[in-house]
């Protein structure tokens, strides 16, 4: 685990090894999520990277609109 310091301009520097591991490039967008006093930085990825993510998901047992109240 690494520590970073918030600058006087409220900027953070993401350590090089983390940037390389996550393949972050200059201009990359990160979503900031706060939950229970903890900040999460989640890289935004192009929708094309999600293709096939649910490939083997079964639709059996999913409710139809007529089942909804």
C-alpha positions as CSV (number, residue, x, y, z in Angstrom):
1,X,0.0,0.0,0.0
2,X,1.3,3.4,-0.9
3,X,0.5,6.9,0.5
4,X,-0.1,10.0,-1.6
5,X,-0.4,13.6,-0.5
6,X,-3.1,16.0,-1.4
7,X,-1.5,19.2,-2.8
8,X,-2.6,22.7,-2.0
9,X,-4.5,22.6,-5.3
10,X,-6.3,19.5,-4.2
11,X,-4.5,17.3,-6.7
12,X,-3.2,13.7,-6.2
13,X,-0.4,11.9,-8.0
14,X,-1.2,8.3,-8.7
15,X,2.0,6.2,-8.2
16,X,3.7,5.0,-11.5
17,X,3.3,1.3,-10.7
18,X,-0.4,1.7,-10.2
19,X,-0.8,3.8,-13.4
20,X,1.1,1.2,-15.3
21,X,-0.9,-1.7,-13.8
22,X,-4.2,-0.1,-14.6
23,X,-3.0,1.2,-17.9
24,X,-3.9,4.8,-17.1
25,X,-2.9,7.5,-19.6
26,X,-2.9,11.3,-19.3
27,X,-6.4,12.6,-19.6
28,X,-8.0,9.3,-18.3
29,X,-11.2,9.9,-16.4
30,X,-11.8,8.5,-13.0
31,X,-15.1,8.3,-11.1
32,X,-14.8,9.3,-7.5
33,X,-17.0,7.3,-5.1
34,X,-17.2,8.0,-1.4
35,X,-18.6,5.4,0.9
36,X,-18.3,5.2,4.6
37,X,-15.5,7.9,4.7
38,X,-13.4,6.0,2.1
39,X,-12.6,7.4,-1.4
40,X,-12.6,5.0,-4.3
41,X,-11.1,6.1,-7.7
42,X,-12.7,4.0,-10.5
43,X,-11.2,4.3,-14.0
44,X,-13.9,4.9,-16.6
45,X,-13.5,2.4,-19.4
46,X,-15.0,2.5,-22.9
47,X,-18.2,0.6,-23.3
48,X,-16.5,-1.6,-25.9
49,X,-14.4,-3.2,-23.1
50,X,-17.6,-4.5,-21.6
51,X,-18.5,-6.5,-24.7
52,X,-19.0,-10.2,-23.7
53,X,-18.9,-9.6,-20.0
54,X,-22.2,-11.5,-19.5
55,X,-21.7,-14.0,-22.2
56,X,-22.6,-17.1,-20.2
57,X,-25.4,-15.5,-18.2
58,X,-28.6,-17.4,-18.2
59,X,-31.9,-15.5,-18.8
60,X,-33.9,-18.3,-17.3
61,X,-35.9,-17.2,-14.3
62,X,-35.9,-13.4,-15.2
63,X,-39.2,-11.7,-14.6
64,X,-41.3,-10.3,-17.4
65,X,-43.0,-7.0,-17.2
66,X,-46.4,-8.7,-16.6
67,X,-44.9,-10.1,-13.3
68,X,-44.1,-6.6,-12.0
69,X,-46.4,-4.6,-9.7
